[in-house]
Amino acid sequence: MKEIKKYIFLTSLIIAPILCMFISLLLGRYPVAAGTVLKVILHKLGMSGTGSTAMAASVVLDIRLPRALLGALVGASLAVSGAAFQGVFRNPLVSSSILGVSPGAGFGAALAILLFKNSFMIYIFAFGFGVIAVILSYFIARTYKTTPAVMLVLGGTIVSSVFSSLISLVKYWADPYDQLPKITFWLMGSLASASYKDIMIAGIPMLLGMIGLLAIRWQINILSMGDKEARALGINLRFLKGILIASATLATAGAVCVSGVIGWVGLIIPHISRMLVGNDNRLLIPASLSMGASYLVIVDCISRILTGSEIPLGILTAIIGAPFFVYLLKRKAGGWV
């Protein structure tokens, strides 16, 4: 019976994001029937004749499919990183950006918009400064030659504050008619310009980060017991925390550099997953990956169809996430979810 439940659970984790991505291919200002979408995909795979118009094929393959794939990757990366950090820091308020990666990436993107007109440089600067922010947080936490969780959180808070101020400084310098709107829109998060190039550029660090977290998910259970207990069990804390932070940083920085700053995904999705599968990270990490991918694809669909102009994802995730988090707090009386 346990094996059957495990098989059903794993199957549902795989099917959920695929189903959400398929639904996203149908929705938009140019509606496409499910049968037409299937024909377009099968034709692209060389498994059937065309059977669809050039317009439908272009909408599905060139606009909606890369957007759905990128949304799934970004959502999964943010959710998995948030779940891993919540386990290690034993703090329900921790998210994927706790070590400053999002403000760092935001500053890098804003600086690139100010200095260059090449969108590729935005990816490079956002990713690079996101990683730099985490490195600075880690070295601040190493003040006493150890890396206790509370020092990492304090280091992340300091670095986030500094980079947030630097973002404001760049916005102050930016051209208010050209550069400032671009910076503001980027910081609100969006998948509007998603392309296969974005997937190729950012997909590698996101996948490497998620694979790393999946590989050590059982050891996150030990880290969540506390440093003393982990040392007593023979765990190399410095090495393991380094692997976890590096993996989560790769995943988050890769996501932020192509999507902008999208909040609440790394905070809310792990809590929802925990309600379904419990605190065991062997199940929680895969569940967060699946639910994060599904969630962001759904939110992106809402952003495209809710109004005539596209709503930035950061706005929607906050509007949806904040009330749900209040519900979680009321349900658990402020305790660990």
C-alpha positions as CSV (number, residue, x, y, z in Angstrom):
1,M,0.0,0.0,0.0
2,K,2.8,2.4,0.8
3,E,4.5,1.7,-2.5
4,I,1.2,2.5,-4.3
5,K,0.8,5.8,-2.5
6,K,4.5,6.7,-3.2
7,Y,4.0,5.9,-6.9
8,I,0.8,8.0,-7.0
9,F,2.6,10.9,-5.2
10,L,5.5,10.9,-7.6
11,T,3.3,10.6,-10.6
12,S,1.2,13.6,-9.5
13,L,4.4,15.7,-8.9
14,I,5.4,15.1,-12.5
15,I,1.9,15.5,-14.0
16,A,0.9,18.7,-12.2
17,P,3.4,21.2,-13.8
18,I,3.0,19.5,-17.2
19,L,-0.7,19.9,-17.1
20,C,-0.4,23.6,-16.0
21,M,2.0,24.3,-18.8
22,F,-0.4,22.6,-21.3
23,I,-3.3,24.7,-20.1
24,S,-1.1,27.9,-20.4
25,L,-0.7,27.1,-24.1
26,L,-4.4,27.4,-24.6
27,L,-5.0,30.7,-22.8
28,G,-4.5,34.2,-24.1
29,R,-5.9,36.9,-26.3
30,Y,-5.6,34.5,-29.2
31,P,-7.3,31.4,-27.9
32,V,-6.1,28.0,-29.2
33,A,-8.0,24.8,-28.9
34,A,-6.5,21.9,-27.0
35,G,-6.6,19.7,-30.2
36,T,-4.7,22.3,-32.2
37,V,-2.1,22.6,-29.5
38,L,-1.6,18.9,-29.5
39,K,-1.3,18.9,-33.3
40,V,1.3,21.7,-33.2
41,I,3.4,19.9,-30.6
42,L,3.2,16.5,-32.3
43,H,4.1,18.1,-35.7
44,K,7.1,19.8,-34.1
45,L,8.2,16.4,-32.7
46,G,7.7,14.9,-36.2
47,M,4.9,12.6,-35.1
48,S,2.1,13.9,-37.3
49,G,1.2,16.2,-40.2
50,T,0.7,19.9,-39.7
51,G,-3.1,20.1,-39.3
52,S,-2.9,23.7,-37.9
53,T,-2.5,27.3,-39.1
54,A,0.8,29.1,-39.2
55,M,-0.6,31.6,-36.7
56,A,-1.5,29.0,-34.2
57,A,1.9,27.3,-34.5
58,S,3.7,30.5,-34.0
59,V,1.6,31.5,-31.0
60,V,2.1,28.1,-29.3
61,L,5.8,27.4,-30.2
62,D,7.3,30.9,-30.3
63,I,5.4,32.8,-27.6
64,R,3.6,30.6,-25.1
65,L,5.8,27.5,-24.9
66,P,9.1,29.3,-24.0
67,R,7.1,31.4,-21.5
68,A,5.5,28.3,-19.9
69,L,8.9,26.5,-19.7
70,L,10.7,29.5,-18.2
71,G,7.9,30.1,-15.8
72,A,8.0,26.5,-14.6
73,L,11.8,26.6,-14.2
74,V,11.7,30.0,-12.3
75,G,8.8,28.9,-10.0
76,A,10.5,25.6,-9.2
77,S,13.9,27.2,-8.5
78,L,12.5,29.8,-6.1
79,A,10.2,27.3,-4.3
80,V,13.0,24.7,-3.8
81,S,15.5,27.3,-2.6
82,G,12.9,28.7,-0.1
83,A,12.1,25.2,1.2
84,A,15.8,24.4,1.7
85,F,16.5,27.7,3.5
86,Q,13.4,27.3,5.7
87,G,14.7,23.9,6.8
88,V,18.2,24.9,7.5
89,F,17.4,28.2,9.3
90,R,14.3,26.6,11.1
91,N,12.4,29.8,10.4
92,P,9.0,30.0,8.7
93,L,9.6,33.5,7.5
94,V,12.7,32.7,5.4
95,S,12.5,32.7,1.6
96,S,14.8,32.1,-1.3
97,S,16.1,35.7,-1.2
98,I,17.1,35.6,2.5
99,L,20.8,36.0,1.7
100,G,20.3,39.0,-0.5
101,V,20.3,37.4,-3.9
102,S,17.2,39.2,-5.2
103,P,18.4,42.8,-4.1
104,G,21.8,42.0,-5.5
105,A,20.4,40.8,-8.8
106,G,18.1,43.8,-8.9
107,F,21.1,46.1,-8.5
108,G,23.0,44.3,-11.2
109,A,20.1,44.5,-13.6
110,A,19.5,48.2,-12.8
111,L,23.2,49.0,-13.3
112,A,23.3,47.1,-16.6
113,I,20.2,49.0,-17.9
114,L,22.0,52.3,-16.9
115,L,25.3,51.4,-18.6
116,F,24.4,49.2,-21.6
117,K,21.6,48.8,-24.1
118,N,22.3,45.0,-24.6
119,S,19.7,42.8,-22.8
120,F,22.4,40.0,-22.5
121,M,24.4,42.3,-20.1
122,I,21.3,42.5,-17.9
123,Y,21.4,38.7,-17.5
124,I,25.2,38.7,-16.7
125,F,25.1,41.6,-14.3
126,A,21.9,40.4,-12.5
127,F,23.3,36.9,-12.1
128,G,26.8,38.1,-11.1
129,F,25.6,40.6,-8.5
130,G,23.1,38.1,-7.1
131,V,26.0,35.7,-6.4
132,I,28.2,38.5,-5.0
133,A,25.4,39.4,-2.6
134,V,25.3,35.9,-1.2
135,I,29.1,35.7,-0.9
136,L,29.1,38.9,1.0
137,S,26.4,37.6,3.3
138,Y,28.4,34.4,3.9
139,F,31.6,36.3,4.8
140,I,29.7,38.6,7.2
141,A,28.3,35.5,8.9
142,R,31.9,34.2,9.2
143,T,32.8,37.0,11.6
144,Y,33.4,34.6,14.4
145,K,34.9,31.9,12.2
146,T,31.6,30.0,12.3
147,T,28.4,30.2,10.2
148,P,25.5,29.9,12.7
149,A,22.1,30.3,11.1
150,V,21.3,33.6,12.9
151,M,24.5,35.2,11.6
152,L,23.7,34.1,8.0
153,V,20.3,35.7,8.4
154,L,21.8,38.9,9.8
155,G,24.4,39.0,7.0
156,G,21.7,38.6,4.4
157,T,19.6,41.4,6.0
158,I,22.6,43.8,6.0
159,V,23.5,43.0,2.4
160,S,19.9,43.2,1.2
161,S,19.6,46.7,2.8
162,V,22.8,47.9,1.1
163,F,21.8,46.6,-2.3
164,S,18.3,48.0,-2.0
165,S,19.8,51.4,-1.3
166,L,22.1,51.0,-4.3
167,I,19.1,50.2,-6.5
168,S,17.5,53.5,-5.3
169,L,20.7,55.3,-6.1
170,V,20.8,53.9,-9.7
171,K,17.1,54.8,-10.1
172,Y,17.9,58.3,-9.0
173,W,20.6,58.6,-11.7
174,A,18.6,56.9,-14.4
175,D,17.0,58.8,-17.3
176,P,13.3,59.2,-16.2
177,Y,12.0,58.8,-19.7
178,D,13.8,55.7,-20.9
179,Q,16.0,53.9,-18.3
180,L,13.9,54.4,-15.1
181,P,10.7,52.8,-16.6
182,K,12.8,49.8,-17.7
183,I,14.4,49.4,-14.3
184,T,11.0,49.7,-12.5
185,F,9.3,47.2,-14.8
186,W,12.2,44.7,-14.4
187,L,12.1,44.9,-10.6
188,M,8.4,44.0,-10.7
189,G,9.1,40.7,-12.4
190,S,7.8,39.4,-15.7
191,L,8.0,36.6,-18.2
192,A,6.8,38.8,-21.1
193,S,10.1,38.6,-23.0
194,A,10.6,34.9,-22.4
195,S,12.5,33.1,-25.2
196,Y,14.4,29.9,-25.8
197,K,17.6,31.9,-25.4
198,D,16.6,32.8,-21.9
199,I,16.0,29.1,-21.1
200,M,19.4,28.2,-22.5
201,I,21.1,30.9,-20.6
202,A,19.4,30.7,-17.2
203,G,18.3,27.0,-17.3
204,I,21.8,25.7,-16.6
205,P,22.3,27.3,-13.2
206,M,18.7,26.7,-12.3
207,L,18.9,23.0,-13.1
208,L,22.3,22.6,-11.4
209,G,21.0,24.3,-8.3
210,M,17.8,22.2,-8.1
211,I,19.7,19.0,-8.7
212,G,22.1,19.9,-5.9
213,L,19.3,20.5,-3.5
214,L,17.5,17.3,-4.5
215,A,20.7,15.4,-4.0
216,I,21.2,16.6,-0.4
217,R,17.6,16.8,0.6
218,W,17.9,14.0,3.2
219,Q,20.8,15.8,4.9
220,I,18.7,19.0,5.2
221,N,16.7,17.0,7.7
222,I,19.8,16.7,9.8
223,L,20.8,20.4,9.4
224,S,17.3,21.4,10.6
225,M,18.0,19.7,13.9
226,G,20.6,22.3,14.8
227,D,24.4,22.6,14.4
228,K,25.3,20.7,17.6
229,E,23.1,17.7,16.7
230,A,24.5,17.7,13.2
231,R,28.1,17.6,14.4
232,A,27.2,14.8,16.8
233,L,26.0,12.8,13.8
234,G,29.3,13.3,12.0
235,I,28.1,15.9,9.5
236,N,30.7,18.3,8.0
237,L,28.6,21.5,8.6
238,R,30.9,23.9,6.7
239,F,30.9,21.7,3.6
240,L,27.2,20.8,3.6
241,K,26.1,24.4,4.3
242,G,28.4,25.5,1.5
243,I,26.8,23.0,-1.0
244,L,23.3,24.0,0.1
245,I,23.9,27.8,-0.1
246,A,25.8,27.4,-3.5
247,S,23.0,25.3,-4.9
248,A,20.2,27.6,-3.7
249,T,22.1,30.6,-4.9
250,L,22.6,29.2,-8.4
251,A,18.9,28.3,-8.6
252,T,17.7,31.7,-7.3
253,A,20.2,33.9,-9.2
254,G,19.4,32.0,-12.4
255,A,15.7,32.6,-11.9
256,V,15.9,36.2,-11.0
257,C,18.3,37.2,-13.8
258,V,15.7,36.3,-16.5
259,S,12.4,37.0,-14.7
260,G,13.1,39.9,-12.4
261,V,12.3,40.0,-8.7
262,I,9.3,37.8,-8.0
263,G,8.5,37.6,-4.3
264,W,6.5,35.3,-2.1
265,V,7.0,32.1,-4.3
266,G,9.9,31.0,-2.1
267,L,8.0,31.8,1.0
268,I,4.5,30.5,0.4
269,I,5.0,27.4,-1.7
270,P,7.1,25.5,0.8
271,H,4.4,26.1,3.4
272,I,1.7,24.8,1.1
273,S,3.9,21.8,0.3
274,R,4.6,21.2,4.0
275,M,0.8,21.1,4.7
276,L,0.5,18.3,2.1
277,V,3.6,16.2,2.8
278,G,4.9,17.2,6.2
279,N,8.4,18.4,7.3
280,D,10.4,15.6,5.8
281,N,12.7,17.3,3.2
282,R,13.0,14.1,1.2
283,L,9.4,14.7,0.2
284,L,9.1,18.4,0.8
285,I,11.8,19.4,-1.7
286,P,10.3,17.5,-4.7
287,A,6.8,18.7,-3.7
288,S,8.0,22.3,-3.5
289,L,9.7,21.9,-6.9
290,S,6.4,20.6,-8.5
291,M,4.1,23.1,-6.8
292,G,6.4,26.1,-7.4
293,A,6.5,25.3,-11.2
294,S,2.7,24.8,-11.3
295,Y,2.0,27.9,-9.3
296,L,4.1,30.4,-11.3
297,V,2.8,29.1,-14.6
298,I,-0.8,29.6,-13.3
299,V,0.0,33.1,-12.0
300,D,1.6,34.0,-15.3
301,C,-1.6,32.9,-17.1
302,I,-3.6,35.1,-14.8
303,S,-1.3,38.1,-15.5
304,R,-1.9,37.6,-19.3
305,I,-5.6,37.3,-19.3
306,L,-6.9,39.3,-16.3
307,T,-6.6,42.7,-17.9
308,G,-5.9,44.3,-21.3
309,S,-2.3,45.0,-20.3
310,E,-0.1,42.4,-18.7
311,I,0.2,42.6,-14.9
312,P,3.8,42.2,-13.5
313,L,4.2,38.9,-11.7
314,G,5.7,40.4,-8.6
315,I,2.5,42.3,-8.0
316,L,0.2,39.3,-8.4
317,T,2.4,36.9,-6.3
318,A,2.2,39.5,-3.5
319,I,-1.5,40.0,-3.8
320,I,-2.1,36.3,-3.7
321,G,0.6,35.4,-1.3
322,A,0.1,37.9,1.5
323,P,-3.5,37.0,2.4
324,F,-2.7,33.3,2.2
325,F,0.2,33.8,4.6
326,V,-2.2,35.5,7.0
327,Y,-4.4,32.5,6.8
328,L,-1.5,30.2,7.6
329,L,-0.5,32.3,10.6
330,K,-4.1,32.2,11.9
331,R,-4.4,28.5,11.3
332,K,-1.1,27.7,13.1
333,A,-1.3,30.5,15.7
334,G,1.9,32.0,14.5
335,G,3.8,28.7,14.9
336,W,5.8,26.6,12.4
337,V,3.6,25.6,9.5
